[in-house]
Amino acid sequence: MHNDIKNVACIGCGLIGQGWATLFAAAGYDVSMQDLSDDRLKDAGEQVSLNLRLLEDNGRLYHETAAGAYKHIRTTLSLTGR
């Protein structure tokens, strides 16, 4: 099965959105995390970083994968124009 999906959008960066963003970024997808305020996006970005570190510490991700995953994430207030 061929997978043409390269970009994923997580609309809303609460607990579930952060989790999906973490998993998709770790799998190598480019992820746009969208929410209503910069404060929410900042908090979500920090949580995703923590999630990746925890996955690495627990042996679920290699260091290189965890370190590279965060580079796949972009935060935005609007999904238009990407």
C-alpha positions as YAML, in Angstrom:
chain: A
units: angstrom
residues:
- id: 1
  name: MET
  ca: [0.00, 0.00, 0.00]
- id: 2
  name: HIS
  ca: [1.41, 3.37, -1.04]
- id: 3
  name: ASN
  ca: [0.93, 6.34, 1.29]
- id: 4
  name: ASP
  ca: [0.73, 9.76, -0.38]
- id: 5
  name: ILE
  ca: [-0.05, 11.66, 2.84]
- id: 6
  name: LYS
  ca: [2.76, 14.03, 3.82]
- id: 7
  name: ASN
  ca: [1.02, 16.75, 5.83]
- id: 8
  name: VAL
  ca: [-1.31, 16.46, 8.80]
- id: 9
  name: ALA
  ca: [-3.29, 19.17, 10.60]
- id: 10
  name: CYS
  ca: [-4.26, 18.96, 14.26]
- id: 11
  name: ILE
  ca: [-7.10, 21.39, 14.83]
- id: 12
  name: GLY
  ca: [-7.12, 22.18, 18.50]
- id: 13
  name: CYS
  ca: [-4.05, 21.60, 20.64]
- id: 14
  name: GLY
  ca: [-5.58, 20.18, 23.77]
- id: 15
  name: LEU
  ca: [-4.54, 16.84, 25.19]
- id: 16
  name: ILE
  ca: [-5.67, 14.78, 22.21]
- id: 17
  name: GLY
  ca: [-4.34, 17.22, 19.59]
- id: 18
  name: GLN
  ca: [-0.95, 17.24, 21.31]
- id: 19
  name: GLY
  ca: [-0.90, 13.45, 21.32]
- id: 20
  name: TRP
  ca: [-1.75, 13.16, 17.64]
- id: 21
  name: ALA
  ca: [0.83, 15.83, 16.76]
- id: 22
  name: THR
  ca: [3.47, 13.90, 18.71]
- id: 23
  name: LEU
  ca: [2.70, 10.60, 17.00]
- id: 24
  name: PHE
  ca: [2.47, 11.99, 13.47]
- id: 25
  name: ALA
  ca: [5.67, 14.04, 13.83]
- id: 26
  name: ALA
  ca: [7.51, 11.00, 15.20]
- id: 27
  name: ALA
  ca: [6.32, 9.06, 12.15]
- id: 28
  name: GLY
  ca: [7.86, 11.72, 9.88]
- id: 29
  name: TYR
  ca: [4.78, 13.66, 8.81]
- id: 30
  name: ASP
  ca: [4.78, 17.45, 8.65]
- id: 31
  name: VAL
  ca: [2.26, 18.59, 11.26]
- id: 32
  name: SER
  ca: [0.41, 21.89, 11.54]
- id: 33
  name: MET
  ca: [-0.98, 22.43, 15.02]
- id: 34
  name: GLN
  ca: [-3.74, 25.04, 14.95]
- id: 35
  name: ASP
  ca: [-5.44, 26.67, 17.92]
- id: 36
  name: LEU
  ca: [-7.09, 29.92, 18.94]
- id: 37
  name: SER
  ca: [-4.23, 31.67, 20.75]
- id: 38
  name: ASP
  ca: [-0.47, 31.92, 20.82]
- id: 39
  name: ASP
  ca: [-0.48, 30.93, 24.50]
- id: 40
  name: ARG
  ca: [-2.26, 27.65, 23.72]
- id: 41
  name: LEU
  ca: [0.14, 26.95, 20.88]
- id: 42
  name: LYS
  ca: [3.16, 27.67, 23.08]
- id: 43
  name: ASP
  ca: [1.86, 25.34, 25.79]
- id: 44
  name: ALA
  ca: [1.08, 22.63, 23.22]
- id: 45
  name: GLY
  ca: [4.55, 22.90, 21.69]
- id: 46
  name: GLU
  ca: [6.14, 22.50, 25.11]
- id: 47
  name: GLN
  ca: [3.97, 19.45, 25.82]
- id: 48
  name: VAL
  ca: [4.82, 17.83, 22.49]
- id: 49
  name: SER
  ca: [8.50, 18.34, 23.27]
- id: 50
  name: LEU
  ca: [7.99, 16.69, 26.66]
- id: 51
  name: ASN
  ca: [6.03, 13.83, 25.04]
- id: 52
  name: LEU
  ca: [8.87, 13.16, 22.61]
- id: 53
  name: ARG
  ca: [11.43, 13.21, 25.42]
- id: 54
  name: LEU
  ca: [9.32, 10.76, 27.45]
- id: 55
  name: LEU
  ca: [8.96, 8.43, 24.47]
- id: 56
  name: GLU
  ca: [12.72, 8.50, 24.03]
- id: 57
  name: ASP
  ca: [13.42, 7.97, 27.74]
- id: 58
  name: ASN
  ca: [11.10, 4.96, 27.76]
- id: 59
  name: GLY
  ca: [12.75, 3.39, 24.72]
- id: 60
  name: ARG
  ca: [9.79, 3.99, 22.40]
- id: 61
  name: LEU
  ca: [11.74, 6.30, 20.06]
- id: 62
  name: TYR
  ca: [15.37, 6.45, 19.07]
- id: 63
  name: HIS
  ca: [17.14, 9.68, 20.01]
- id: 64
  name: GLU
  ca: [17.51, 10.69, 16.35]
- id: 65
  name: THR
  ca: [13.80, 10.16, 15.71]
- id: 66
  name: ALA
  ca: [12.75, 12.11, 18.80]
- id: 67
  name: ALA
  ca: [15.18, 14.94, 18.06]
- id: 68
  name: GLY
  ca: [14.07, 15.19, 14.43]
- id: 69
  name: ALA
  ca: [10.34, 14.88, 15.11]
- id: 70
  name: TYR
  ca: [9.96, 18.34, 16.62]
- id: 71
  name: LYS
  ca: [11.28, 19.86, 13.38]
- id: 72
  name: HIS
  ca: [8.19, 18.50, 11.62]
- id: 73
  name: ILE
  ca: [5.81, 20.59, 13.72]
- id: 74
  name: ARG
  ca: [4.55, 24.05, 12.86]
- id: 75
  name: THR
  ca: [2.12, 26.02, 14.99]
- id: 76
  name: THR
  ca: [-0.41, 28.39, 13.50]
- id: 77
  name: LEU
  ca: [-3.51, 30.39, 14.31]
- id: 78
  name: SER
  ca: [-4.83, 29.80, 10.78]
- id: 79
  name: LEU
  ca: [-4.50, 26.84, 8.42]
- id: 80
  name: THR
  ca: [-4.84, 28.93, 5.27]
- id: 81
  name: GLY
  ca: [-1.79, 29.52, 3.14]
- id: 82
  name: ARG
  ca: [0.35, 26.51, 3.97]
...
